[in-house]
Amino acid sequence: MTRAPAAGRPRVVELAGPAGAGKSTLMAALRVRHPDARVDPEIRELAGRPTVAVTAAAAALTLGVRVAFARGAVRDQLEMMTHLELLRRELERDDGAGVLLLDQGPVFYLTRPVFASSRLDGWRSRMLDRWAQDLSLVVWLDAADETLAGRIDGRDKDHALKGADRERTRSALDDARATLDDALRRLSSRPSGPEILRFDTGTTGIDDVAAGVTDALERCAR
């Protein structure tokens, strides 16, 4: 059963899944169905706000007290931590209802390889606790490996798996699914966790997926 948000808070929907699953296409379809929906504010749009420096400093402290990070990953970790915290603050400031659509929200960030270190287990657990209360729906899109590989190879956007051999692609997709499945299992196990909707975009058209998400949002609003 889809959980209704707290009074005055938006219904927060995150689209998740491996590369090529159709997240961008579904986002476009949902924005047609929900023209008043807001989308995840980009970090650059929030950069002028006074809270950014404080939030970034707090994220740096979180990283600073935990050693043994790859030097090149620290900047990515800092930016992602800051973005997540800013997004939560935006929700806390929001006194309106409606729908907020995320294609790079907490599920996306908390499953990034740069956060795989066991030294961040406590931080990840706290983030899952917090976001379990804010997310109404997580829409998991997936498709067969061959379908995903064909989509990745056929689009203009660069990707690490574009043109990769099928064994490497299959291994990377399996790893991504396992990490995502673990995060969603942890989210849904929380008492106030979100509903998880799963769709195979290789066999289900995007319009039908969008209709299913809309139905779930309508249940949530009752």
C-alpha positions as CSV (number, residue, x, y, z in Angstrom):
1,M,0.0,0.0,0.0
2,T,1.4,3.4,-1.0
3,R,2.1,5.5,2.1
4,A,0.6,9.0,2.1
5,P,3.1,11.8,2.9
6,A,2.9,14.0,6.0
7,A,0.4,16.8,5.7
8,G,1.6,19.6,3.4
9,R,4.5,17.5,2.1
10,P,4.9,16.5,-1.5
11,R,4.7,12.9,-2.7
12,V,8.3,12.1,-3.5
13,V,9.0,9.6,-6.4
14,E,12.4,8.4,-7.3
15,L,13.1,6.5,-10.6
16,A,15.8,3.9,-10.3
17,G,17.4,1.2,-12.3
18,P,20.4,0.3,-14.4
19,A,21.6,2.3,-17.4
20,G,19.3,2.0,-20.4
21,A,16.3,1.0,-18.3
22,G,14.2,4.0,-19.4
23,K,14.4,6.5,-16.5
24,S,14.7,9.6,-18.7
25,T,11.9,8.4,-21.0
26,L,9.6,7.7,-18.0
27,M,10.5,11.1,-16.4
28,A,9.4,12.8,-19.6
29,A,6.1,10.8,-19.7
30,L,5.4,11.6,-16.1
31,R,6.0,15.3,-16.6
32,V,3.3,15.2,-19.3
33,R,0.9,13.5,-17.0
34,H,1.8,15.7,-14.0
35,P,2.7,19.1,-15.5
36,D,2.8,20.7,-12.1
37,A,5.3,18.2,-10.7
38,R,8.6,19.5,-9.6
39,V,11.9,17.8,-10.4
40,D,15.1,17.3,-8.4
41,P,16.8,20.7,-8.1
42,E,20.3,20.6,-9.6
43,I,23.1,21.3,-7.2
44,R,24.1,24.3,-9.3
45,E,20.7,25.8,-8.8
46,L,21.1,25.7,-5.1
47,A,24.7,26.9,-5.1
48,G,24.0,30.5,-4.2
49,R,22.1,29.6,-1.0
50,P,23.8,30.2,2.4
51,T,23.2,26.7,3.6
52,V,25.4,25.2,0.9
53,A,28.8,26.1,2.5
54,V,27.6,24.8,5.9
55,T,26.3,21.6,4.4
56,A,29.5,21.0,2.4
57,A,31.6,21.6,5.5
58,A,29.5,19.0,7.4
59,A,29.9,16.5,4.6
60,A,33.7,17.2,4.6
61,L,33.8,16.5,8.3
62,T,32.0,13.2,7.8
63,L,34.6,12.2,5.3
64,G,37.5,13.6,7.3
65,V,36.9,11.5,10.3
66,R,36.9,8.4,8.2
67,V,40.3,7.5,6.6
68,A,41.5,5.5,3.7
69,F,39.5,7.0,0.9
70,A,40.7,7.1,-2.6
71,R,41.9,10.6,-3.2
72,G,40.1,11.0,-6.5
73,A,36.8,9.9,-5.0
74,V,36.6,12.5,-2.2
75,R,35.3,15.3,-4.4
76,D,32.5,13.0,-5.7
77,Q,31.6,11.9,-2.2
78,L,31.5,15.5,-1.0
79,E,29.3,16.7,-3.8
80,M,26.9,13.8,-3.5
81,M,26.6,14.1,0.3
82,T,26.0,17.8,-0.1
83,H,23.4,17.3,-2.8
84,L,21.5,14.7,-0.6
85,E,21.5,17.0,2.4
86,L,20.4,20.0,0.4
87,L,17.6,18.0,-1.1
88,R,16.3,17.0,2.3
89,R,16.4,20.6,3.5
90,E,14.4,21.6,0.4
91,L,11.8,19.1,1.4
92,E,11.7,20.4,5.0
93,R,11.3,23.9,3.7
94,D,8.5,22.9,1.4
95,D,5.0,23.8,2.7
96,G,3.2,22.7,-0.4
97,A,1.8,19.3,-1.6
98,G,2.1,18.0,-5.1
99,V,4.6,15.6,-6.6
100,L,8.4,15.8,-6.6
101,L,10.1,13.6,-9.3
102,L,13.7,12.5,-8.8
103,D,15.8,10.6,-11.3
104,Q,19.0,11.1,-9.2
105,G,17.8,11.0,-5.6
106,P,18.8,9.2,-2.5
107,V,18.6,5.7,-4.0
108,F,20.9,6.8,-6.9
109,Y,23.5,8.4,-4.6
110,L,23.5,5.8,-1.9
111,T,24.2,3.1,-4.4
112,R,27.2,4.8,-6.0
113,P,30.5,2.9,-5.9
114,V,32.3,5.8,-4.1
115,F,30.2,5.0,-1.0
116,A,30.9,1.3,-1.0
117,S,33.5,1.6,1.9
118,S,32.4,-0.2,5.1
119,R,33.6,2.9,6.9
120,L,30.5,4.7,5.6
121,D,28.0,2.0,6.8
122,G,26.8,4.2,9.7
123,W,26.3,7.2,7.5
124,R,24.4,5.2,4.8
125,S,22.2,3.6,7.5
126,R,21.3,7.1,8.8
127,M,20.5,8.3,5.3
128,L,18.2,5.3,4.6
129,D,16.4,6.0,7.9
130,R,15.8,9.6,6.9
131,W,14.8,9.0,3.3
132,A,12.5,6.1,4.2
133,Q,10.3,8.7,5.8
134,D,10.3,11.1,2.8
135,L,10.1,8.8,-0.2
136,S,6.6,7.8,-1.2
137,L,7.5,5.6,-4.2
138,V,10.6,4.1,-5.8
139,V,10.0,3.0,-9.3
140,W,12.5,0.3,-10.3
141,L,12.9,0.0,-14.1
142,D,14.9,-2.9,-15.6
143,A,15.0,-5.0,-18.8
144,A,17.0,-7.9,-20.2
145,D,20.7,-7.4,-20.5
146,E,20.7,-7.5,-24.3
147,T,17.9,-4.8,-24.3
148,L,19.9,-2.6,-22.0
149,A,23.1,-3.0,-23.9
150,G,21.4,-2.2,-27.1
151,R,20.0,1.0,-25.7
152,I,23.3,2.1,-24.2
153,D,25.1,1.5,-27.4
154,G,22.4,3.2,-29.5
155,R,22.1,6.5,-27.7
156,D,24.3,9.6,-28.1
157,K,25.1,9.9,-24.4
158,D,28.4,8.6,-23.2
159,H,28.5,5.7,-20.7
160,A,31.2,3.5,-19.4
161,L,29.5,0.5,-20.8
162,K,28.9,1.9,-24.3
163,G,30.6,-0.4,-26.8
164,A,31.7,-2.8,-24.0
165,D,31.8,-6.5,-24.6
166,R,28.7,-8.4,-23.4
167,E,30.4,-10.2,-20.6
168,R,31.6,-6.9,-19.0
169,T,28.2,-5.4,-19.5
170,R,26.4,-8.3,-18.0
171,S,28.7,-8.3,-14.9
172,A,28.3,-4.5,-14.4
173,L,24.5,-4.7,-14.7
174,D,24.3,-7.6,-12.3
175,D,26.4,-5.7,-9.8
176,A,24.2,-2.6,-10.2
177,R,21.1,-4.7,-9.7
178,A,22.5,-6.4,-6.5
179,T,23.5,-3.0,-5.0
180,L,20.1,-1.5,-5.9
181,D,18.2,-4.5,-4.6
182,D,20.0,-4.3,-1.2
183,A,19.3,-0.5,-0.9
184,L,15.6,-1.0,-1.7
185,R,15.3,-3.9,0.7
186,R,16.7,-1.8,3.4
187,L,14.5,1.1,2.6
188,S,11.3,-1.0,2.4
189,S,12.2,-2.7,5.7
190,R,11.9,0.6,7.6
191,P,8.5,1.0,9.3
192,S,7.7,4.0,7.2
193,G,9.5,2.8,4.0
194,P,8.3,3.6,0.5
195,E,6.3,1.4,-1.8
196,I,8.5,-0.2,-4.5
197,L,7.1,-0.5,-8.0
198,R,9.0,-2.8,-10.5
199,F,8.6,-2.7,-14.3
200,D,10.3,-4.5,-17.1
201,T,10.6,-1.8,-19.8
202,G,11.5,-4.5,-22.4
203,T,8.0,-5.9,-22.1
204,T,6.0,-3.0,-20.8
205,G,5.6,0.2,-22.7
206,I,6.5,3.5,-21.0
207,D,2.9,4.8,-21.3
208,D,1.7,1.8,-19.3
209,V,4.5,2.3,-16.8
210,A,3.6,5.9,-16.4
211,A,-0.1,4.9,-15.9
212,G,0.9,2.5,-13.2
213,V,3.0,5.2,-11.4
214,T,0.1,7.6,-11.7
215,D,-2.3,5.1,-10.2
216,A,0.0,4.6,-7.2
217,L,0.3,8.4,-6.7
218,E,-3.5,8.7,-6.7
219,R,-3.7,6.0,-4.0
220,C,-1.1,7.9,-2.1
221,A,-3.2,11.1,-2.2
222,R,-6.3,9.6,-0.7
